[in-house]
Every structure is written in structure tokens, then in C-alpha cells.
Amino acid sequence: MHIVIVSDYGYVSGGAAQVAVKSAAALAERGIKVTFACALGPPSRELDRPGITVHCLGASNIWAVRQRWRAAAQGIWNAAAGQWLRALLHDCDPSETVVHMHQWTKAFSPSVLAVATTCGLPFVVTLHDYFLSCPNGAYFVYPKQRPCSVQPMSAACWATDCDARSATHKAVRLLRQVATGAAVRRRSHPLHVIHVSRRAADVARPLLPAATRHWTLQNPVNEAVGPRVAAERNRAVVCVGRVTVEKGCVVLAKAAARARMPLVVMGEGPALEQVRQANPDVDIRPWGDRAAVDRCFADARVVALPSLWYETGGLVVREAMARGVPAIVTTISGASDAVGSAHGLLVPPGDVDALTNALCRLRDDALVRRLSEQAYRTMGTGPQRPAAHADGLVNIYRSILAEHRAQAA
């Protein structure tokens, strides 16, 4: 078996890249041949191991390109990236190779998706977001701060002011989505997608072609199993990740201030100043390495991810729960699959009062300890562990290859 992983980033820049890198390492440990194709480097040291061959295009993030017209053109169709990937896949054995797409919107563009769909090799896409169908990738109306409800690429979609940046950016994203849709329609093999939560699958399924093959596999939690964080002794609510409005960071800041609960925010993003205004006492920490994140978890009474959008997974929630930190997430978040009522609390999106009440409930030490112990027990085993996740991937690859061989026979 040979797996070609395609990811914009060759290093851990966020949840999608982390899953791509970690899964490559876990597959190689099983003796599976892995080719890691990335656009942006330098590649992670975790990829420097036997069984993994890394190819880096050395491209630029499209939003880092100074000339706007050049950035737009690269985002819509990076022809050089497509040619590069086609050459990389040219000699791969179609009976043994699966192309696994993780992320292509930051540098690669839909040109690499077009290569994957027409090269004659079976392929699968992990949906870390909704870019396969939605122009802005979040299925979210940013100016109104609410989830979207229109069919992507319909007349209503074209008319909706939904972009986080500007109408010009929306126009570029629409053109990119036209290219994405064309690439999917030209596929020579069935479209296989991996959803990272049941909640995300429910949202994405109606937006994809009817003949799509759907798989659901939780992202791996790479948090090492160690002593349980005694969350009941801590006082702070912790939020880790990119600080944006759609992540619910501003709503959380208001709720923490009302509940008089210390708030720690680790991360960077465009909503930092809004968070400070909503909660002047917030402890803002710069984004850090794994050790810094662990220190945040060690101080946490609860981790919060009150997303306003249909967050596909919420990996940080599972990582915190693996340390025994309970969670508060919204009912529309993919993280709600893991949290439920056993490991934390669920709240409606955008409801400051409900989130305030949930934080107040967690003043109960006995409740926090019970949730903490249950989260720690659950996340210590199960499908979210890296080994189990790799096993799940192998099973999916085998099914895809079996189908491909049967069609070729």
C-alpha cells in the first residue's frame, strides 16, 4: 500500500496540518509507504523517518503574495502546483496507491484537486472544513455572525455577503469554487470523503454529490496520557486556538466576565482586541508549542470552544479532555460528539446568557471532578488515539482500493 498525502502545510500550522503530519507518521510506523506532498515548508521533523518521502513545492501562501491580482490568480488556479503533483503521481501504481487530500486552499489551489480526480488513482478527501462545496470554507455568514443556510454556489449563495474580508475576496472565492466544482465533476473515480465528526457529516452530506461515499473518523488526539489535571482545583476557563469571532471568543469573553471566572486565551487572531474590550481582565498568552499548551491545560477548570459556525472537529477540546479537563462547546460544533453530557456542557451558539449560566454551574467542584474523571477515562482509549486512528485510515484505504480494483477488473 502506498499513500500520497497532499497538504498545503508541511508543518503543524493548525488542526488540518497536524492531522496530516501525525497520520503520515503513524502510517509509516505500520510499514506503509507514505509520500508527503506539501506546498509550504519547512517540513516537520516528524516526517523525517523511514517510510516517508517528502516533496515540498516551496510555494507561497496566497494571502502573503503582495500583488493582489497575482494572489487571486494563484488562489483560483495554481497551474504550476498541478503540474508538479501530476509529475509526482505519474509512476504510482493505481492498484496500490491512494491519494489523500487534506488541504489545498492556502497555496496549492483546486489545480491539485483536479489532478487527484483525473490521474487514474483512487483518492479520498478529509473534510477539515467545507471548502469542497462552500466558497468561504466555513459555511458561515461572517458579517451577520451566523451559520449559512443557502445551497453553496446557488444564486442565493452568489448574492450573499458572507466573506470575512470583503466582496472582492468573495468574488475570488466564488471563482475558486467554480474551479473546485469542475474538478470534482471531472473525477474518474467515486468521490470518497472522511468526516471528522458525525455533526460535520450531517452538515456536509447535503452539500456534496449524491453518489459520494462517506466515512466518519475522528481526528487523532496526540496528547500523551499522563496524570489527570485536577480541574476541580483550578479556576480559569481556557480557550486555545485562533482568536476569531466565528470561534465564539468574544461571546466567551463576555460570559466569563459576567460569571466572574478568570479567562485565559492562548492564540492570535483578528478578534483579540474585541476580546480585550469585552473582558479587560483576560489573560492573553501568545500561541506556543506543545509544552505551552499543556501548561494552559494544567491551569484549566474548563476548556471552552463556543463556536458560532459548524466547527467540524474542535481538536483542542479532545486534547484537553485527554488531560481530564471538561469542556463547554456549542450544540452545532463537531466537538459536541465527544463532549455530550458526560464530559462537559453544551450551549446554544451565540447565547451569552446560556454560556454564563454554564460557567456558573461549573463552580460546583463535585460536578467538575466528575466530568474531569469521565473525560480522562474516555479519552485515554478509543478511536481518537493515534494508533486507533491509523487503523481506521488503513481500513478506509483498503476499502477504497478494493472498490477500485473491482471496477478495473
N, C-alpha and C positions, 0 to 999 in steps of 0.2 A: 504494500500500500504506500502511496506517495501523496502527501497533502501539500498543496500550494496555498499558503496563507497570504492574502492580499490586505494590506493595512496602510493607510496614509502614513501613520507614525510607526517608526521602528523602535521607539522608546515609549515608556509609560507616560502619556500626557493626559490621560483620563481613563474612564471606565472601559471604553471600547478597545483602546490600545492595550490596556492592562490585560484584558481577556485574550486578545490576540497573542501577546507575548507569552503569557503564562500557559496558555493552551499549547503553544508551539513547544515549550519546554517539556510539558507533561507528555505530549505525544512522542517526542524524541526519547524520553525515558522508557517508553514502551517499545523502543526499537523501530518506530515508524519513521520513514524518511520524510523530512519536512523541508520545503523551500519557503523561505520568508521573503516576500516581495513588498518593500516599503518605498514610499516616496520621500519621506523626511527622516533624516538621521540626526545624530549618530545612532546606530542600532544599539539596543540594550545589551549589556554584558550577559544577561540571562540567555541570550540567543547564541552566545559563544560556547557551544558544546557540541560533542559528536552527534551526528544525525541531522543537524540543521545547517542548511546553506542559506546565507543571507545575501540578497541583492537589493541595493539601495539606489534609487533613481537619482537622488540628490536634487530634488525639485524644491520649490519654494511654496510655502503656504500662500494660497491665492490672495488672502487679505493682507499679506505682507508685501505684495508687489506694489511698487509705488505708482506706476501708471495705471489708472483706473480701467482704461479700455483693455490693457493687457491682462489685468487681473480678471476682468469679466470674461474675456475670451478664453483664458486658461480654465476658469471655473466651468464654463459651458462645455468646452471640448478641448482637452489637452491631447492633441494628436500624438505628440512625442511619447507620452506615457502609454498610450495604447499600442504604439509600435514596439515600444520596449517590452511590454508584457507579452505581446504576441510572440516575439522572438524568444522570450523566456519559456513559453509554453510549447514551443514548436515541436520539440522532440519527446514530449511527455507521452507515456503510454495511456491511452484512453480507457483501457480495461483495469488500470490500477491507480489512476490519478483522480483526485477530487480537488477542484479549485474552491477555496473557502474565502468568500468576500466578507470583510469586517467593516471597512470604512474607505470611502473613495471621494468624499466631497471637499476635503480640505486642500488637496493637491492633485490627486490622480484625475478626477473628473469622471463623467459617465463613459469616457472612451475605454476605460479598463473594464467596465461592466459589459460594454459591447463586445469586447474581446472574449470575456468569460462566457457569454451567451452564444457565441458563434464559432468558438475554436474547436468544437467537437469533443470537449472534455465535460464530464458531469460537474455541476457546480452547486454550491449552497451559499446562502446569504444569511448572516446573523443580523437580526434587526435590533441594533442598539438604539435606534431612533426610527423615524418614519420617512426617511429620505427616499426610500424606494417608491413611495407614492405621493408624498406631500412636499411641496416646494420649499417650505422653511424647515422641514425635518422634524418639527415638534408637534404638528397638528394643533397649533395654538395661535390665537389671535393676540399678538403682543400688545398693540395699542389699547385693547379692551381688557387685557389680562384674564382671558378665559379660554377654555378649550374650544377648538374649532368644531363645527357640526356640518360643514358642507362637504360634498364629494370633491376630493382633490382633482384639479385640472378641469372641473366643470366651469360653466360660465360664471356661476356664483363664486367659485374659487378665484378666477381671474379678476373679479370685481372687488374682492375682499381686501381691505387694507389690513394685512396681517403681519407684515415684516417687522422685525425688531429694529431695523436700521432705517430704511427709507423705501419709498416707492420705486426708486431706481434699483435698489437691491432686490426688491420683489420681482421686478421685470427680469433681472438676470437669473434669478432662481427659477422663474417660470420657463425661461428658455432652456435652462439646465434640465428641468423636469421633462420638457419635451424630448430632449436627447435621452434621458433616462428611460422614459416610456418606450421610445423607439427601440432602444437596446433590449428591453425586456420582451417586446413583441417579436423581435428577430431571433429569439432563442431557438436553438436546435434541439434542446432537451427540456424536460419539465423544470419549472421553477420550484426549487426547494428553499424554504426559509426556516430559520430557527428563531423562535420567540424566546425571550429570556424570562418571561413570566406569563401566567395564564391571563392576567389582566391585560397585558400588552397584546396578547394574541387575540383577545376579544375585540380590541380596538382596531388592530391592523387587518384582521381577516376580511372584513367587508371592503377594504380599500385595495385589495390585491386581486389579480386574475382568478377566476373561478376554479381553474384547474390546478392552482398552486398546491404543492404538498407542504403541509405544516408540521413542524416539530416544536416541542417546547422543552427547553433545557435551561435550568438556572445557571447564571454566571458563577464561576468558581470563587469561593471565599478563600483567600490566601493568608488570612490571619492565622498565625501559628497558635495552636491550642496551648494556653498557659493557664495560670491561676485566674479564677473568676474575679473580675472587678467587683468590689463590694459597693455596688451602685447606691445601695441604701444609705451609705455613709457620706456620699457626695451631695453636692447641692446644685451643680450647674447643669443647664441644658446646653448641649453641644451641637453645633451644625458644622459639618465638614464638607467642603467642595466648592464649586464655582458659585460666587455670590451674585445671583441674578433674581429678577422679580419672579420669573416663572418657577423658580425653585421654592418660592414661598418664604424667602429670607426676610422680607420686610414685614410680612404678616407675623412671622415668628418673633421678630424684634419687638413688635407692639405687644404681642401676647406675653412675652417674658417680662416686659416692663410692668404690665398690669398684674401679673401673678407674683411680682417681686421675686423672681427667680434669676440668679446670675446667668448671663448668656455668654457663651464662648463661641466665636465664629472663626474657623480656620479656613482661609481661602482668599481668593481675589476675584474681582469681577465688577461689572458696571453698577451694581446696586449697593456698593459699600457705603457711599455717602447717605443713601436713603436709610440704610440700616442704622447708621450713627444718629441720624436725625430722629428716628423712631425710638431709639434706645441709647441715650448718651452714655450709659454705664457699660455698654457692650465691651467685652474683651476680644479685640480682633487680633488674630495671630496670622502671620504670613503662611502661605502654603509651604509645607515642609515635607521631609522624607518620611519613610515608614515609621521611624522612631518617634518623630514629632507627632504623627497621627496617633500612635499608641499612647503617647503622653496625654493627648486630648481625651482619649477614651478612658484613661485611668482617672481623670478628673470628673467624669460624666456621671450624672444621675440618670440622664436620659439623652439619647441622640434623636434629633428631630429632622425630618425631611418632609415638610408640609407642602409638597409640590402642588402648583396650580395646573400643571399640564399632565398629560397622560405619561408620566415617567415610566419608562419601560422596565427598569430594574431597581435602581437605587442600591448599587453595590455596597456603598458605605454603611448602609443600615445592617446588612448581613455581616459585614466585618465587625461592626460594633457589637452586635448580638453574639458573635463568636467569643467575645471577651466578657459577655454577661451583662452588657448594657441594654436596657429596654429601649423601645423605640416609639416615637409618635410619627405616624405618616398619614397622608390623606387617603380617602377611600378610592380615589381614582389612580393612585400610584401603583406601579408594579410591585413595589415593596410591600403592599398590603397583603400579597400572597403569603409572605413569610411571617409577617407580624401578627395578623389576626387579632384575637382577643387573648391569646396565650402568652405573647411575648411583648406586648405593648398596648397602645391605644390607637384607634382610628378616628379621624376627624374629617368633616367635610372640607373641601378645598376653599381657601379664601375666607374662612369664617374665624375672625379674630376672637370672638366670644367663646366659640367651641374650643379653640386651641387654648385659650386662657383657662377654661374650666378643666381641660385635660391636664394641664400643668399643675393646677391646684390639687387635683386628685393625687398626683404623684408626690405630694407632701407626706403621704402615708408610707412610712418606712417598711411596714409589713408587706404592703402591696408591691413596692419597688423590689424588695428582696425576692418575692415570689416570681415576679416577672423576670428578674435577672437570672435566677436559678433555672427557670424553664428555658429561657433563651440560650443559656450556656449549654444545657444538656442537648437541646435540639441541634444547635449549630455545630456541635463537636463531631457529629456524624451526619450521614445523609448525602443526598445528591449534590449539595453545594460544595462539598470538599473537593479539592483539586483532582484527586485520584478518581473519584466517582464521576466528576465532570468529564475527564478524559475518556473514561469508559463509555459514557453516554455519547460523546462525539464519535468514538470508534464504531459504535452500533449504528449511528446515523450514516456514517460514511459507508459502512458495509451494505446497508440497505440501498443507498443511492447507487453504489457500484453494481449491486445485483440487478437492480432495475435497468441500468444502462447496458449491462451485458445481455440481458434478456431481449432488449429492444434491438441490439446489434446482431443477435443470432438469426 
